Amino acid sequence: IHRTEDSQGIPKLKEDARAGGKIAGNARKQLEKKLGKSVVSQKRFIEKTENDLTLPEIEK
């Protein structure tokens, strides 16, 4: 969303993040409805590794 709309500034970036989260949440709910069960569980939890703590460099 940010890249498509070329969002600038914290308020707009927060709005984009909320919109993306809402889209992801709706997709999860639709999937759960179709499957008839939750896709989120402690059984599927993945522990963070040391590599997960650092953001990768993005080429410009």
Secondary structure, 3 states (H helix, E strand, C coil): CHHHHCCCCHHHHHHHHHHHHHHHHHHHHHHHHHHCCCCCCHHHCCCCCHHHHCCCCCCC
